[in-house]
Amino acid sequence: MLDEIVKAGRYLGQSMRLMVGLPEYGTYVTHMENTHPGEPMMSYEEFFKERQEARYGGNGRVGRCC
C-alpha cells in the first residue's frame, strides 16, 4: 500500500512538472543509460535549452502568438 502511494506521488509530481513545462532531466538520463549506452549525453544545461526550444521555438520569441 505504501509503495503504491509513493508511486502515485512520483507520477503526480512528474505530471505537475510537465504541465508547467519543467523538463525531466533524470528521466532523460535514465533513458539514455538504459536505451543508448555509450552514446553522448546532454548536460543539464543543454537538455534544458533543447526542451525550451522544443516547447517555445527557437525564434527568440517567448510566446506562441503573433
Backbone torsions as a table, in degrees:
resi	resn	phi	psi	omega
1	MET	NA	-46.9	179.3
2	LEU	-62.7	-40.1	177.9
3	ASP	-59.6	-39.9	179.5
4	GLU	-66.5	-37.6	178.3
5	ILE	-66.9	-43.3	178.6
6	VAL	-62.5	-44.6	179.1
7	LYS	-62.1	-43.7	178.5
8	ALA	-62.8	-38.8	177.6
9	GLY	-63.3	-40.4	177.6
10	ARG	-62.7	-46.1	179.4
11	TYR	-63.9	-39.6	178.3
12	LEU	-63.7	-45.1	178.1
13	GLY	-61.0	-43.6	179.1
14	GLN	-63.9	-42.1	179.4
15	SER	-62.6	-42.6	179.6
16	MET	-63.0	-43.2	179.5
17	ARG	-64.0	-40.4	178.9
18	LEU	-66.4	-36.3	-179.4
19	MET	-65.6	-33.8	179.9
20	VAL	-96.3	2.6	173.3
21	GLY	87.8	17.1	177.2
22	LEU	-86.0	121.1	-178.5
23	PRO	-71.3	153.8	-179.1
24	GLU	-102.0	87.7	-178.2
25	TYR	-65.4	-39.6	179.6
26	GLY	-60.1	-39.3	177.8
27	THR	-65.8	-40.7	177.7
28	TYR	-61.7	-46.4	-179.1
29	VAL	-61.4	-45.9	179.1
30	THR	-60.7	-43.8	178.3
31	HIS	-60.7	-46.8	-178.8
32	MET	-62.9	-42.6	-179.6
33	GLU	-64.8	-39.6	-176.2
34	ASN	-83.1	-35.5	-172.0
35	THR	-102.0	-32.2	-175.7
36	HIS	-130.3	56.0	-178.2
37	PRO	-62.1	140.6	178.4
38	GLY	87.3	-12.8	177.6
39	GLU	-84.1	151.9	179.4
40	PRO	-61.5	145.0	-178.9
41	MET	-118.3	139.1	178.3
42	MET	-68.7	147.7	171.1
43	SER	-71.8	169.3	178.9
44	TYR	-58.9	-42.7	-179.0
45	GLU	-62.9	-43.6	177.9
46	GLU	-63.8	-43.2	179.9
47	PHE	-62.1	-46.6	-178.9
48	PHE	-61.5	-45.3	179.6
49	LYS	-63.0	-43.1	179.9
50	GLU	-62.6	-42.0	179.3
51	ARG	-67.0	-39.5	178.2
52	GLN	-64.4	-42.5	178.3
53	GLU	-66.1	-37.4	178.1
54	ALA	-66.1	-35.9	-178.0
55	ARG	-79.1	-44.8	-172.3
56	TYR	-107.9	-8.4	-178.2
57	GLY	89.2	156.7	-177.4
58	GLY	-98.3	24.9	-175.6
59	ASN	-91.9	5.1	178.0
60	GLY	86.0	-10.3	178.5
61	ARG	-91.2	142.5	-179.1
62	VAL	-82.1	-42.6	-176.6
63	GLY	-84.7	168.1	178.6
64	ARG	-97.1	-6.4	-176.4
65	CYS	-85.4	172.5	-179.9
66	CYS	-47.4	NA	NA
